[in-house]
Amino acid sequence: MIALVIIGARTADANDRVAELTKLVSSSSNEKTRLSAVAALSRIDDKRAMKPLVTALGDPSAKIRLVAAVALGKLGHKAALPALRSAASDDADADVRTKARLAAVTIAKANQLPDPFTADAAASVDPRPRTKAGFGNAPRALVVRPDLYVLIKTSTDDSPGKADKKARKDHADIIRASLAEQCTHAANVTSQAQVAQRFGLDLKNVDLSVVKLDVTPSGSYMEIEASLRLAISDNTGKMLSFVSGGAKVQVPKRTYDPKYLPTLRKEALENAMRGMFDKLIAHLRNQPRS
């Protein structure tokens, strides 16, 4: 079965190879496609490759996470150190943890920085606000500090249709897990109250809802469309704003089999959340402080 994925996300300049690869890393449901994109980014000596490679450290595929870690080590930008330290300690795969650690040590040496895994280095986060993480060979690492305090409050499947209670719970769990994973691997996001207090961050609660999960024929394809609505509220429960987005998975009718529908719905939901993540982060940053 071959599936095509259509994401409701920003369109990159066709001539910008980094932008094209970045989009594939964050939105493709095909593991081989994401792996090829990460491998291509590893061969590009461009600082813009760092962000999608850091994103790839949160990929469901351990193989992709491993390639991303190695690539970040070769790229050598010290702004990747926080994400690599996190992967070195928290990744579920032992090989990924090893490669992430080696990459972090390599970057530290290239930038004449102390071992990133010593207690002193891990505690050397500067609490002062930073507007931009730096690159280059300055003698001091610019550790990316969190600027958003985000908690996932609820997740539900409110889409029309005849899905049973268990299926709706599964759908709600899928989008919750997808957003939680992306937040975990985003260096500028924290879900820890102690960290938020240290940096003076206001809490933003996010309620997730599936508002559409349809299966419809479209020409020679069967189309699985997921639409999500993310409601943002403050620490008092006051509603602030909403963010919406979605994704479609298309399967040729000749290969479509209803028994694969739960998997296809999962792909559509996960890709919808991945495609919305940057939009959500930008939106949260534009929210007024309490």
C-alpha positions as CSV (number, residue, x, y, z in Angstrom):
1,M,0.0,0.0,0.0
2,I,1.4,3.4,-1.1
3,A,0.2,6.5,0.8
4,L,0.7,10.1,-0.2
5,V,0.7,12.8,2.5
6,I,-0.5,16.3,2.0
7,I,0.2,18.7,4.9
8,G,-1.4,22.0,5.5
9,A,1.8,23.8,6.1
10,R,3.9,26.7,4.7
11,T,5.3,26.2,1.2
12,A,9.0,26.5,0.8
13,D,10.8,28.1,-2.1
14,A,11.3,25.4,-4.8
15,N,14.9,26.6,-5.2
16,D,15.7,26.4,-1.5
17,R,17.0,22.9,-0.9
18,V,17.3,23.3,2.8
19,A,13.6,24.4,3.1
20,E,12.5,21.5,1.0
21,L,14.4,19.0,3.1
22,T,13.2,20.7,6.3
23,K,9.6,20.2,5.2
24,L,10.2,16.5,4.5
25,V,11.8,15.9,7.9
26,S,8.9,17.4,9.8
27,S,5.9,16.3,7.7
28,S,6.6,13.1,5.7
29,S,4.9,10.0,7.0
30,N,7.3,7.8,5.0
31,E,10.4,6.8,7.1
32,K,12.6,6.3,4.0
33,T,11.7,9.8,2.8
34,R,12.6,11.4,6.2
35,L,15.8,9.4,6.4
36,S,16.8,10.5,2.9
37,A,16.1,14.1,3.9
38,V,18.1,13.9,7.1
39,A,21.0,12.3,5.2
40,A,20.9,15.0,2.6
41,L,20.9,17.7,5.3
42,S,23.9,16.1,6.8
43,R,25.8,16.8,3.6
44,I,24.9,20.5,3.5
45,D,27.3,22.9,5.2
46,D,24.6,25.4,6.1
47,K,23.7,26.6,9.6
48,R,20.0,26.4,8.6
49,A,20.3,22.6,8.5
50,M,20.7,22.6,12.3
51,K,17.0,23.2,13.1
52,P,15.6,20.3,11.0
53,L,18.3,18.0,12.3
54,V,17.4,18.9,15.9
55,T,13.8,18.2,14.9
56,A,14.9,14.8,13.6
57,L,16.3,13.9,17.0
58,G,12.6,13.5,18.0
59,D,11.7,11.3,15.1
60,P,9.9,8.0,15.9
61,S,12.6,6.1,13.9
62,A,15.8,5.4,15.9
63,K,17.7,5.1,12.6
64,I,16.7,8.7,11.7
65,R,17.6,10.0,15.2
66,L,21.0,8.3,15.0
67,V,21.8,9.9,11.6
68,A,20.6,13.3,12.8
69,A,22.9,13.1,15.9
70,V,25.9,12.2,13.8
71,A,25.1,15.0,11.3
72,L,24.8,17.6,14.1
73,G,28.2,16.5,15.3
74,K,29.7,17.1,11.9
75,L,27.9,20.4,11.5
76,G,29.5,21.6,14.7
77,H,27.1,24.3,15.8
78,K,27.1,24.8,19.6
79,A,23.4,25.8,19.6
80,A,22.7,22.1,19.1
81,L,24.3,21.1,22.4
82,P,21.1,21.2,24.6
83,A,19.2,18.9,22.2
84,L,22.1,16.5,22.0
85,R,22.6,16.4,25.7
86,S,18.9,15.6,26.1
87,A,19.1,12.8,23.5
88,A,22.3,11.5,25.1
89,S,20.5,11.0,28.4
90,D,16.9,10.4,27.5
91,D,16.7,8.6,24.1
92,A,15.2,5.2,24.3
93,D,17.8,3.7,21.9
94,A,21.3,3.0,23.3
95,D,23.0,3.6,19.9
96,V,21.3,7.0,19.6
97,R,22.4,7.9,23.1
98,T,26.0,7.0,22.3
99,K,26.0,8.9,19.0
100,A,24.4,12.0,20.6
101,R,27.0,12.0,23.4
102,L,29.8,11.7,20.9
103,A,28.4,14.5,18.8
104,A,28.0,16.8,21.8
105,V,31.6,16.2,22.8
106,T,32.8,16.7,19.3
107,I,31.0,20.1,19.1
108,A,32.3,21.2,22.5
109,K,35.9,20.4,21.4
110,A,35.5,22.1,18.1
111,N,34.3,25.3,19.8
112,Q,36.9,25.0,22.6
113,L,34.2,24.5,25.2
114,P,34.3,22.3,28.4
115,D,32.9,18.8,28.3
116,P,29.1,19.2,27.9
117,F,28.4,16.4,30.3
118,T,30.2,17.7,33.4
119,A,28.1,19.0,36.2
120,D,29.5,22.5,35.8
121,A,28.7,22.6,32.1
122,A,25.2,21.3,32.6
123,A,24.5,24.0,35.2
124,S,25.9,26.9,33.2
125,V,22.7,28.0,31.7
126,D,22.6,31.8,31.7
127,P,19.2,32.9,33.1
128,R,19.2,36.2,31.1
129,P,16.9,36.3,28.1
130,R,18.5,35.6,24.7
131,T,17.0,36.7,21.5
132,K,19.0,34.3,19.3
133,A,21.2,31.3,19.7
134,G,24.6,31.8,18.2
135,F,26.9,29.8,15.9
136,G,30.6,29.9,15.4
137,N,33.6,29.4,17.5
138,A,33.1,31.8,20.5
139,P,34.7,30.5,23.6
140,R,31.4,30.2,25.5
141,A,28.4,28.2,24.6
142,L,25.1,30.0,24.1
143,V,22.8,27.5,25.8
144,V,19.3,27.7,24.4
145,R,17.0,28.7,27.3
146,P,13.3,28.0,27.4
147,D,11.0,30.8,26.5
148,L,7.7,28.9,26.6
149,Y,6.0,27.1,29.5
150,V,3.5,24.7,27.9
151,L,1.2,22.1,29.4
152,I,-1.2,19.8,27.6
153,K,-4.4,20.1,29.5
154,T,-6.9,17.8,27.6
155,S,-7.1,15.9,24.4
156,T,-10.4,14.7,22.8
157,D,-11.8,13.5,19.6
158,D,-14.9,15.6,18.9
159,S,-15.1,14.8,15.2
160,P,-18.5,13.9,13.7
161,G,-19.0,10.3,12.8
162,K,-19.6,6.9,14.3
163,A,-16.3,6.2,15.9
164,D,-16.7,4.3,19.2
165,K,-15.5,5.4,22.6
166,K,-12.2,3.4,22.4
167,A,-11.3,4.7,18.9
168,R,-11.9,8.3,20.0
169,K,-9.7,7.8,23.1
170,D,-7.0,6.3,20.8
171,H,-7.2,9.4,18.5
172,A,-7.0,11.7,21.5
173,D,-4.0,9.8,22.8
174,I,-2.2,10.0,19.4
175,I,-2.4,13.8,19.2
176,R,-1.5,14.2,22.8
177,A,1.6,12.0,22.5
178,S,2.6,13.6,19.2
179,L,2.6,17.2,20.7
180,A,4.2,16.0,23.9
181,E,7.1,14.4,22.0
182,Q,7.7,17.5,19.9
183,C,7.6,19.8,23.0
184,T,10.1,17.5,24.8
185,H,12.6,17.8,21.9
186,A,12.1,21.6,21.5
187,A,14.9,23.3,23.4
188,N,12.9,26.5,23.9
189,V,9.9,24.7,25.5
190,T,9.6,23.5,29.1
191,S,6.8,21.7,30.9
192,Q,8.5,21.9,34.3
193,A,7.2,24.5,36.8
194,Q,10.5,24.9,38.5
195,V,12.3,25.8,35.2
196,A,9.4,28.1,34.2
197,Q,9.7,29.9,37.6
198,R,13.4,30.3,37.2
199,F,13.0,32.1,33.9
200,G,9.8,33.9,34.7
201,L,7.7,32.2,32.1
202,D,3.9,32.4,32.0
203,L,1.9,29.1,31.8
204,K,0.1,28.4,28.5
205,N,-2.3,25.5,28.7
206,V,-3.2,23.7,25.4
207,D,-6.5,21.7,24.9
208,L,-6.3,19.5,21.9
209,S,-9.3,18.4,19.8
210,V,-9.9,16.4,16.7
211,V,-12.6,18.3,14.8
212,K,-12.5,16.2,11.6
213,L,-11.4,12.7,10.7
214,D,-13.0,11.8,7.4
215,V,-12.5,9.0,4.9
216,T,-13.7,10.1,1.5
217,P,-13.1,9.1,-2.2
218,S,-11.2,11.7,-4.2
219,G,-10.6,10.8,-7.8
220,S,-8.5,7.6,-7.9
221,Y,-7.6,7.9,-4.3
222,M,-9.2,7.3,-0.9
223,E,-8.5,10.4,1.3
224,I,-8.1,10.4,5.1
225,E,-8.3,13.9,6.3
226,A,-7.6,15.0,9.9
227,S,-8.3,18.5,11.2
228,L,-7.2,19.7,14.7
229,R,-8.1,22.6,16.9
230,L,-5.8,23.7,19.7
231,A,-7.3,26.0,22.3
232,I,-4.8,28.1,24.4
233,S,-5.6,29.3,27.9
234,D,-3.6,30.9,30.7
235,N,-3.0,29.7,34.2
236,T,-6.4,31.0,35.4
237,G,-8.2,29.0,32.7
238,K,-9.0,32.1,30.7
239,M,-9.3,31.3,27.0
240,L,-6.8,33.2,24.9
241,S,-6.9,32.0,21.3
242,F,-7.1,29.0,19.0
243,V,-4.8,27.4,16.4
244,S,-6.2,25.2,13.6
245,G,-4.6,23.0,11.0
246,G,-4.7,19.6,9.4
247,A,-3.3,17.0,7.1
248,K,-4.4,14.4,4.5
249,V,-3.2,11.0,3.7
250,Q,-4.1,9.6,0.2
251,V,-4.1,6.0,-0.7
252,P,-4.8,4.7,-4.3
253,K,-8.2,3.1,-4.4
254,R,-6.8,0.0,-6.0
255,T,-4.6,-0.7,-2.9
256,Y,-6.9,0.6,-0.2
257,D,-7.9,-1.9,2.4
258,P,-10.2,-0.8,5.3
259,K,-8.3,-2.9,7.8
260,Y,-5.4,-0.4,7.5
261,L,-7.7,2.5,8.4
262,P,-6.6,2.8,12.1
263,T,-3.0,3.1,10.8
264,L,-3.9,5.7,8.2
265,R,-5.9,7.7,10.7
266,K,-2.9,7.7,13.0
267,E,-0.6,8.9,10.2
268,A,-3.0,11.7,9.4
269,L,-3.3,12.8,13.0
270,E,0.4,12.7,13.7
271,N,1.2,14.6,10.5
272,A,-1.4,17.2,11.3
273,M,0.2,17.8,14.6
274,R,3.7,17.9,13.2
275,G,2.6,20.3,10.5
276,M,1.0,22.6,13.2
277,F,3.9,22.6,15.7
278,D,5.9,25.5,14.3
279,K,2.7,27.5,13.9
280,L,1.7,26.8,17.5
281,I,5.1,27.8,18.9
282,A,5.1,31.1,16.9
283,H,1.5,31.7,18.0
284,L,2.4,31.1,21.7
285,R,5.3,33.5,21.5
286,N,3.0,36.2,20.2
287,Q,0.7,35.8,23.2
288,P,0.8,38.8,25.7
289,R,2.3,38.2,29.1
290,S,0.0,37.9,32.0
